[in-house]
Amino acid sequence: MSAASSSTNGGETGFGWSAAYWLCQIFGWGAYVALGLNMVLRQTGPQSVIIGGYVLFFFYSIALTHLLRREVRRREWLELPPGRAASRLLGGALVVGLTQAILVIAVQCIWSRTSPLSVGRSFFLGMWASTTVATIIWTALYTGVAALVRARRARQNAIALELGMGEARLKALEAQIGPHFLFNCLNSLRGLIIENPAQAQDMVTRLANILRHNLARDANPEESLAAQIEFTTDYLALESIRFEERLRTRFNIEPSTLTRAVPAMLLQTLVENAIKHGISHLPEGGDVSISAHFETSTLVIEVENSGELVASPTESTRVGLANLRERLRMLYGATATVELRATGSNTVRATVRIPRR
């Protein structure tokens, strides 16, 4: 009476499941034989014909139910609608039970040298009923555990699919950020090559550092805050060439936050948003302040800039913040947040909160 599991389509694979199946076969039919033999021997006493018959019953019962299992898998009965699957499984159990009953009587007649015709009809039907019930129990256990394994495999496949789709969405979101940043840098470089070749060379070096950083990051969706600050410093240096004295920056970073992992491009996204939608609209320029600290175990990153919070943000702002929120959700769940609000008459602050996993 095996608790081993699975059909070809449901997922009984690997050495572990195979070993479990055979152990269940041995212990299940072994327990059935031991119980039946104990009951009979109490009535008749030790008899070689009875002991031998039960030993043979043990082996051919395992063989017959194994053949039934093979047919279930080969014909994919567990893939059928419940009613049709149940009728086929019941039919298989009846056939196996009948074969067992015939073999029991045949072995007994051969061992005792009696004619099969001497066996009463009631004895045969009783034996058939007994072996069929045992096989039905075996079939029910096998089908139940196979269903559990199939459900588990389906959940694993669903999780793997969700993770694969999530990774693809994450890469797509990151890909939307990179080209936009590169486009801005190349636009600035185009005008600077003629006006100031020396600064253009420095800008190319800074841009190369940023591109090298992206290549070195490979497929990891996270990196340390220290790496982000180094990256953002190069970015701000590039923007300072374009804005000159109109862009003033300062950092206030707690040292304990530097090793904390954050989503790739997070800080640069916030700073780029602050410059593009804040500083660039101010003729006199403004300040960008970047800070990071812990509130209990939550990392708080703030980027504050001069400017006003527009009631209806532009499409690029909406998309950039939406992408950032989605990346945070995919990496940390719903507890990670992004908030953009006005903190004064001419100040806007973006706040990101990332809880410890």
C-alpha positions in Angstrom: 0.0 0.0 0.0 2.3 2.7 -1.3 2.3 6.3 -0.4 4.8 7.0 -3.2 3.8 9.4 -5.7 3.4 10.8 -9.0 2.6 10.3 -12.5 4.8 11.1 -15.4 3.0 14.4 -15.8 2.7 15.0 -12.0 6.4 14.8 -11.1 7.6 11.6 -9.5 11.2 12.1 -10.4 14.6 11.6 -8.8 16.1 9.0 -6.5 14.4 10.2 -3.4 10.8 9.6 -4.7 11.8 6.2 -6.2 13.3 5.1 -2.9 10.2 6.3 -1.0 7.9 4.4 -3.4 9.7 1.1 -3.0 10.0 1.5 0.8 6.2 2.1 0.9 5.6 -0.9 -1.3 7.7 -3.1 0.9 6.4 -1.9 4.3 2.8 -1.6 3.1 2.4 -5.1 1.7 4.7 -6.4 4.4 2.3 -5.1 7.1 -0.7 -6.5 5.2 1.0 -10.0 5.0 2.2 -9.9 8.6 -1.3 -9.1 9.8 -3.0 -11.7 7.7 -0.5 -14.4 8.5 -0.7 -13.8 12.2 -4.5 -14.1 12.1 -4.4 -17.4 10.2 -1.6 -19.0 12.2 -3.5 -18.4 15.4 -6.3 -20.5 14.1 -4.3 -23.3 12.2 -0.9 -23.2 13.8 2.4 -23.1 11.8 2.0 -24.6 8.4 4.5 -24.4 5.6 1.9 -24.1 2.9 0.3 -21.1 4.6 3.6 -19.3 5.3 4.9 -20.0 1.8 1.7 -18.8 0.3 1.9 -15.5 2.2 5.5 -15.0 1.2 4.6 -15.5 -2.5 1.6 -13.2 -2.0 3.9 -10.5 -0.7 6.1 -10.6 -3.8 3.5 -10.8 -6.5 1.3 -8.2 -4.8 4.2 -5.7 -5.1 4.7 -6.8 -8.7 1.0 -6.4 -9.6 0.5 -3.0 -8.0 3.7 -1.8 -9.6 2.3 -2.8 -13.0 -0.9 -1.0 -12.1 1.1 2.1 -11.3 2.9 1.9 -14.6 -0.3 1.7 -16.5 -1.7 4.7 -14.5 1.3 6.7 -15.6 1.5 5.4 -19.1 -2.2 5.9 -19.9 -2.2 9.2 -17.9 -5.3 8.3 -15.9 -4.6 11.0 -13.3 -4.9 13.6 -16.1 -8.5 12.5 -16.8 -11.6 14.1 -15.3 -12.3 12.8 -11.8 -15.2 10.5 -12.7 -13.3 8.8 -15.6 -10.1 8.6 -13.6 -11.9 7.0 -10.6 -13.7 4.4 -12.9 -10.4 3.4 -14.5 -8.6 3.2 -11.1 -11.4 1.1 -9.7 -11.3 -1.2 -12.7 -7.6 -1.6 -12.3 -7.9 -2.4 -8.7 -10.6 -5.1 -9.5 -8.3 -6.7 -12.0 -5.3 -6.7 -9.7 -7.5 -8.1 -6.8 -8.9 -10.8 -9.1 -5.4 -11.8 -10.2 -4.2 -11.9 -6.6 -7.2 -14.1 -5.6 -6.5 -16.5 -8.4 -2.8 -16.7 -7.6 -3.6 -17.3 -3.9 -5.9 -20.2 -4.8 -3.5 -21.6 -7.4 -0.6 -21.6 -5.0 -2.7 -23.2 -2.3 -3.9 -26.0 -4.7 -0.5 -26.7 -6.1 1.1 -26.8 -2.6 -1.6 -29.1 -1.2 -2.0 -31.0 -4.5 -5.8 -30.5 -4.6 -8.0 -29.5 -7.6 -9.0 -25.8 -8.0 -12.6 -27.1 -8.4 -12.5 -28.1 -4.7 -12.4 -24.5 -3.7 -15.8 -23.2 -2.8 -17.4 -20.2 -4.5 -17.8 -18.3 -1.3 -14.1 -18.7 -0.4 -13.1 -17.4 -3.9 -15.4 -14.4 -3.7 -14.2 -13.7 -0.1 -10.6 -13.9 -1.2 -11.3 -11.6 -4.2 -13.1 -9.1 -2.0 -10.2 -9.1 0.5 -7.5 -8.6 -2.1 -9.5 -6.0 -4.0 -10.1 -3.9 -0.8 -6.4 -4.0 -0.1 -5.6 -2.9 -3.7 -8.2 -0.1 -3.5 -6.6 1.2 -0.4 -3.2 1.0 -2.2 -4.7 2.9 -5.1 -6.3 5.5 -2.9 -3.0 6.2 -1.1 -1.0 6.3 -4.3 -3.5 8.6 -6.0 -3.6 10.9 -2.9 0.1 11.3 -2.5 0.5 11.7 -6.3 -2.0 14.5 -6.2 0.0 16.2 -3.4 3.2 15.9 -5.3 1.6 17.2 -8.5 0.2 20.2 -6.5 3.6 20.8 -5.0 5.3 20.7 -8.4 2.7 23.1 -9.8 3.4 25.5 -7.0 7.1 25.3 -7.7 6.6 25.9 -11.4 4.3 28.8 -10.6 6.9 30.3 -8.3 9.7 29.8 -10.8 7.5 31.4 -13.5 6.7 34.4 -11.2 10.4 34.8 -10.3 11.4 34.6 -14.0 8.8 37.2 -15.0 9.7 39.4 -12.0 13.4 39.3 -13.0 12.4 40.2 -16.6 10.3 43.1 -15.4 13.1 44.3 -13.2 15.6 44.2 -16.0 13.1 46.1 -18.2 12.6 48.8 -15.6 16.4 49.2 -15.2 16.8 49.3 -19.0 14.4 52.3 -19.1 16.7 54.2 -16.8 20.1 53.6 -18.4 19.4 54.9 -21.9 17.8 58.1 -20.6 20.8 58.9 -18.5 23.2 58.2 -21.3 21.2 60.3 -23.7 21.5 63.3 -21.4 25.2 62.9 -21.0 25.8 62.6 -24.7 23.8 65.8 -25.3 25.9 67.7 -22.8 29.1 66.2 -24.3 28.2 67.2 -27.8 28.1 70.9 -26.9 31.1 70.8 -24.7 33.5 69.3 -27.3 33.8 72.6 -29.2 33.4 75.0 -26.2 35.9 73.4 -23.8 37.8 70.3 -25.0 39.6 69.8 -21.7 36.3 69.7 -19.8 35.0 67.4 -22.5 37.8 65.0 -21.9 37.0 65.0 -18.1 33.4 64.4 -18.9 34.3 61.4 -21.1 36.3 60.0 -18.2 33.5 60.5 -15.8 31.1 58.9 -18.3 33.4 56.0 -18.8 33.5 55.4 -15.0 29.8 55.3 -14.9 29.5 52.9 -17.8 32.2 50.7 -16.3 30.3 50.7 -13.0 27.2 49.5 -14.9 29.1 46.7 -16.6 30.8 45.6 -13.4 27.4 45.5 -11.7 26.4 42.7 -14.1 22.9 41.2 -13.3 22.8 42.0 -9.6 19.7 44.2 -9.0 21.3 45.5 -5.8 24.5 47.1 -4.7 25.9 48.9 -1.7 25.0 52.5 -0.9 28.7 53.3 -1.0 28.9 52.2 -4.6 25.8 54.3 -5.4 27.3 57.3 -3.8 30.5 56.9 -5.9 28.4 56.5 -9.0 26.2 59.5 -8.2 29.3 61.7 -7.5 30.5 61.1 -11.0 27.0 61.9 -12.3 26.9 65.1 -10.3 30.4 66.0 -11.7 29.0 65.6 -15.2 26.0 67.7 -14.4 28.1 70.4 -12.7 29.9 70.9 -16.1 26.5 71.7 -17.6 25.1 73.8 -14.8 28.3 75.2 -13.5 27.6 77.4 -10.4 23.9 76.9 -10.7 24.2 73.4 -9.1 25.4 73.1 -5.5 25.5 69.7 -3.8 26.2 68.3 -0.4 26.2 64.9 1.2 25.2 63.9 4.8 25.7 60.1 4.9 25.9 58.1 8.1 28.9 55.7 7.8 26.8 52.8 9.1 24.6 53.0 6.0 27.4 52.6 3.4 27.3 48.8 3.4 23.6 48.5 3.1 22.3 47.1 -0.2 20.0 49.2 -2.2 18.4 48.8 -5.7 20.8 49.6 -8.5 20.4 53.2 -9.9 18.2 54.3 -7.0 20.2 57.2 -5.8 21.1 58.4 -9.3 17.4 58.2 -10.3 16.4 60.5 -7.3 19.2 62.9 -8.0 18.5 63.1 -11.7 14.8 63.7 -11.0 15.8 66.5 -8.6 18.0 68.2 -11.2 15.8 67.8 -14.2 12.5 68.9 -12.5 13.9 71.2 -9.9 17.3 72.8 -10.5 17.0 73.1 -14.3 13.9 75.3 -14.0 15.5 77.8 -11.7 17.5 80.6 -13.4 19.6 81.1 -10.3 20.1 77.3 -9.8 19.7 75.6 -6.4 20.9 73.0 -3.9 20.7 69.3 -3.9 21.1 67.6 -0.5 21.6 63.9 -0.2 21.4 62.1 3.1 21.1 58.6 4.5 20.4 57.3 8.0 18.7 54.5 9.9 15.4 54.7 11.7 15.6 51.6 13.8 16.4 49.0 11.0 14.9 50.9 8.2 17.3 52.7 5.8 16.0 56.2 5.0 17.5 57.9 1.9 16.5 61.6 1.3 17.2 63.8 -1.7 16.1 67.4 -1.2 16.3 70.0 -3.9 15.4 73.6 -4.6 12.2 73.9 -6.6 8.5 73.5 -6.4 6.4 70.4 -6.5 4.2 70.6 -9.6 0.6 69.6 -8.9 0.5 67.5 -12.1 4.0 65.9 -12.6 5.3 65.4 -16.1 5.1 62.0 -17.7 8.9 61.4 -17.3 8.6 62.2 -13.5 5.6 59.9 -13.2 7.3 57.1 -15.1 10.6 57.4 -13.2 9.0 57.3 -9.8 6.6 54.6 -10.8 9.5 52.5 -12.0 11.4 53.1 -8.8 8.3 52.1 -6.7 7.9 48.9 -8.7 11.5 48.0 -8.4 11.4 48.5 -4.6 8.2 46.4 -4.4 9.7 43.6 -6.3 12.8 43.5 -4.2 11.5 44.3 -0.7 7.7 44.0 -0.8 5.1 46.5 0.0 6.9 47.9 3.1 9.5 49.8 0.9 8.2 53.2 0.0 8.9 56.3 -2.1 7.5 59.7 -1.1 7.8 63.0 -2.9 6.5 66.1 -1.2 7.1 69.8 -0.7 8.9 70.6 2.5 9.0 74.4 2.2 8.0 77.3 -0.1 10.8 76.4 -2.5 12.0 72.9 -1.5 11.0 69.4 -2.6 12.1 66.2 -0.8 12.1 62.6 -2.1 12.2 60.0 0.7 12.9 56.3 0.2 12.4 53.9 3.1 13.9 50.4 2.7 13.2 48.0 5.6 15.7 45.3 6.5 14.7 42.0 5.0 
